[in-house]
Amino acid sequence: MESIESRFPSEEDREEELAIPEYGLDEGVEKLIDTVKEQISEKDDNIIVEIAGGSASGKTSAVADMVTKAFGEEALAISADDYYKGKTFIDAEAAKGNILNWDQPEVVNLELLQQHLAELRIGNPVEKPIYDFKTGESVGTETVYPQKVIVVEGLFVLDDILKEEGDIKAFVDIGTHGRITRRLLRDVQRTGQRPADILKYFAQVVEPMHDKYIQSTKKNADIIINNEYNPETEAQRSGMHE
């Protein structure tokens, strides 16, 4: 059985995190973009930017999208969500007695993503899977061509399997309250789930998995961007999902 202590960062992990520079959202995104520009001038290969963070932390909309937009046609955005192995895989594992959930790295094909990033770095196109959240399955592939700046975001992109592929690694940090509020607003539209089911799953699965598999990768970041929930502006979105 997992010990209580293993659910929390060790003293060594806390010391490593303290050494990582932290910024607010706007300053952090600006710093990230400036660092990418520096890397472009120094390296011949394509630059890979890894952006991780908890569910609904804003790693996609608030950070990855802004970095991608800053470099326009020179940028390629990849979501690690497309590498989910899908419901069929999870059901097959359950039949073997291996019970998995959607918020642990075993259900994402991180090895394939690692291979794709390595190929894109040196200028080779890849056949990237396409994942459908409503069916819970991969629905095909698409050919993705490399660009000078490759922005990859997802829950586990700072996992040990992927961290060495990143030239620049960012972790988007946010408290539990902010993540659960954003996820509730997001998933009623993205997955069609009932709010009560979203909240139940968050409490029983998402939060424990976040502590174990995601927050622990914060120590692998080069930069931490704090993106706390702002009720003065974000609560206005709730009208979309009465």
C-alpha positions in Angstrom: 0.0 0.0 0.0 1.2 3.5 -0.8 2.3 5.4 2.2 0.9 8.8 3.1 4.4 10.3 2.8 4.8 9.2 -0.8 1.8 11.4 -1.8 3.8 14.5 -0.9 7.0 16.0 -2.2 10.2 14.9 -0.4 12.5 17.5 1.2 14.9 17.1 -1.8 12.0 17.7 -4.3 11.0 20.8 -2.4 14.5 22.2 -2.5 14.7 21.5 -6.2 11.4 23.3 -6.8 12.6 26.3 -4.8 15.5 26.7 -7.1 13.3 27.0 -10.2 12.3 30.6 -11.1 8.6 31.3 -10.7 6.5 34.0 -12.5 3.0 35.2 -12.8 1.1 34.3 -15.9 1.9 37.3 -18.1 5.5 37.7 -17.0 6.0 33.9 -17.3 4.6 33.6 -20.8 6.8 36.6 -21.9 9.9 35.0 -20.3 9.1 31.7 -22.0 8.8 33.4 -25.4 12.1 35.2 -24.8 13.8 32.0 -23.9 12.6 30.3 -27.1 13.9 33.2 -29.1 17.3 32.8 -27.5 17.3 29.0 -28.2 16.4 29.6 -31.9 19.5 31.8 -32.3 21.7 29.2 -30.6 20.6 25.8 -32.1 20.3 24.4 -35.6 17.7 21.7 -34.7 14.1 22.6 -34.1 13.2 23.8 -30.6 10.9 21.7 -28.4 8.9 23.5 -25.7 7.3 21.3 -23.1 4.4 22.7 -21.1 2.9 20.6 -18.3 0.5 21.2 -15.5 -2.6 19.9 -13.8 -6.0 19.5 -15.4 -7.5 22.9 -16.2 -4.4 24.7 -15.1 -4.4 26.8 -18.2 -1.4 25.1 -19.8 -3.2 25.0 -23.1 -5.3 28.1 -23.4 -3.2 30.5 -21.2 0.3 29.4 -22.0 0.8 27.0 -25.0 -1.6 28.8 -27.3 0.1 32.1 -26.5 3.6 30.7 -27.2 2.4 29.1 -30.4 0.7 32.4 -31.5 3.9 34.4 -30.8 5.8 32.4 -33.5 3.0 32.1 -36.0 3.8 29.9 -39.0 7.1 28.9 -37.5 5.3 27.1 -34.6 3.7 23.7 -34.3 1.3 22.8 -31.4 0.9 19.3 -30.2 -1.4 18.1 -27.5 -0.4 15.0 -25.6 -4.1 14.2 -25.2 -4.0 12.9 -28.8 -1.8 10.1 -27.5 -4.4 8.6 -25.1 -4.6 4.9 -25.7 -8.3 5.0 -25.3 -11.2 3.2 -23.6 -10.7 0.0 -25.5 -7.2 -0.2 -24.0 -8.4 0.6 -20.5 -11.1 -2.0 -20.7 -8.7 -4.6 -21.9 -6.3 -3.9 -19.0 -9.3 -4.1 -16.6 -10.1 -7.6 -17.9 -6.6 -8.6 -16.9 -7.1 -7.2 -13.4 -5.1 -4.1 -14.1 -7.5 -1.2 -13.2 -6.4 2.1 -14.7 -8.0 5.5 -14.9 -7.7 8.4 -17.4 -5.4 10.5 -15.1 -2.4 8.3 -14.9 0.5 8.2 -17.4 0.0 4.5 -18.2 -3.0 5.3 -20.4 -1.0 7.8 -22.6 1.4 6.5 -25.2 4.3 8.5 -23.9 6.8 6.3 -25.7 5.2 7.1 -29.1 5.1 10.8 -28.2 8.8 10.7 -27.3 9.6 9.1 -30.6 7.6 11.7 -32.5 9.3 14.6 -30.7 12.7 13.1 -31.5 11.7 12.9 -35.2 10.2 16.4 -35.3 13.3 17.8 -33.7 15.5 16.7 -36.7 13.0 17.8 -39.3 11.0 14.6 -40.0 7.2 14.5 -40.3 5.2 12.0 -38.2 1.8 10.4 -38.2 0.2 11.8 -35.1 -2.9 10.1 -33.6 -6.1 12.0 -33.3 -8.1 11.5 -30.1 -11.9 12.1 -29.7 -12.9 13.0 -26.1 -16.5 12.1 -26.6 -15.9 8.6 -27.9 -12.8 8.0 -25.7 -10.9 6.5 -28.6 -8.3 7.4 -31.2 -10.1 8.1 -34.5 -7.2 8.0 -37.0 -4.0 9.8 -37.7 -2.8 12.9 -39.4 0.6 13.8 -40.9 2.3 16.5 -38.9 5.2 18.4 -40.4 7.9 19.9 -38.2 8.4 23.7 -37.6 11.2 25.6 -35.9 9.2 25.8 -32.6 7.4 22.7 -31.5 5.1 23.3 -28.5 3.9 20.2 -26.8 1.5 20.4 -23.8 -0.2 17.9 -21.6 -0.5 16.5 -18.1 2.6 14.3 -18.3 5.0 16.0 -20.7 7.5 16.6 -17.9 7.4 12.9 -17.1 10.9 11.2 -17.0 10.1 9.5 -20.3 9.7 12.9 -22.1 11.7 15.4 -20.1 15.0 15.0 -22.0 13.2 15.9 -25.3 12.4 19.4 -24.1 14.8 22.3 -24.8 12.6 24.5 -22.6 10.4 23.0 -19.9 7.6 24.9 -18.2 5.1 23.9 -15.4 1.9 25.8 -15.1 0.9 25.8 -11.4 -2.5 26.5 -9.8 -4.3 25.5 -6.6 -7.0 22.9 -6.3 -9.9 25.4 -6.2 -8.9 26.9 -9.5 -8.4 23.6 -11.3 -11.8 22.1 -10.2 -13.7 25.3 -11.1 -12.1 25.5 -14.6 -12.5 21.8 -15.2 -16.2 21.9 -14.3 -16.8 24.8 -16.8 -14.7 23.1 -19.4 -15.9 19.5 -19.3 -19.7 20.1 -19.4 -19.0 21.3 -22.9 -16.1 19.2 -24.0 -17.3 15.8 -22.7 -21.0 16.4 -22.2 -20.8 15.0 -18.6 -23.1 16.1 -15.8 -21.6 18.6 -13.3 -22.2 16.2 -10.4 -20.2 13.5 -12.3 -17.4 15.8 -13.1 -17.0 16.9 -9.4 -17.2 13.3 -8.2 -14.5 12.1 -10.6 -12.3 15.1 -9.7 -12.4 14.3 -6.0 -12.0 10.6 -6.3 -9.5 10.3 -9.2 -8.2 13.6 -10.6 -6.8 15.1 -7.4 -5.1 11.9 -6.1 -3.5 11.3 -9.5 -2.5 14.9 -9.7 -0.6 14.6 -6.4 1.1 11.4 -7.5 1.9 11.8 -11.1 1.7 15.5 -12.2 2.7 17.8 -9.3 5.8 15.5 -8.8 7.1 16.5 -12.3 7.2 20.2 -11.3 10.8 19.6 -10.3 11.7 18.9 -13.9 10.7 22.3 -15.1 13.0 25.2 -16.1 10.4 27.7 -15.3 7.2 27.7 -13.2 4.2 29.9 -14.2 1.5 30.6 -11.6 -1.9 30.8 -13.1 -4.4 31.0 -10.3 -8.1 31.2 -10.9 -9.4 34.8 -11.0 -13.1 34.9 -10.1 -13.5 38.5 -11.2 -12.9 37.6 -14.8 -13.4 33.9 -15.2 -16.7 33.5 -13.3 -18.3 35.4 -16.3 -17.9 32.2 -18.3 -20.4 30.3 -16.0 -23.3 31.9 -17.9 -22.3 29.7 -20.9 -23.2 26.6 -18.9 -26.3 27.5 -16.9 
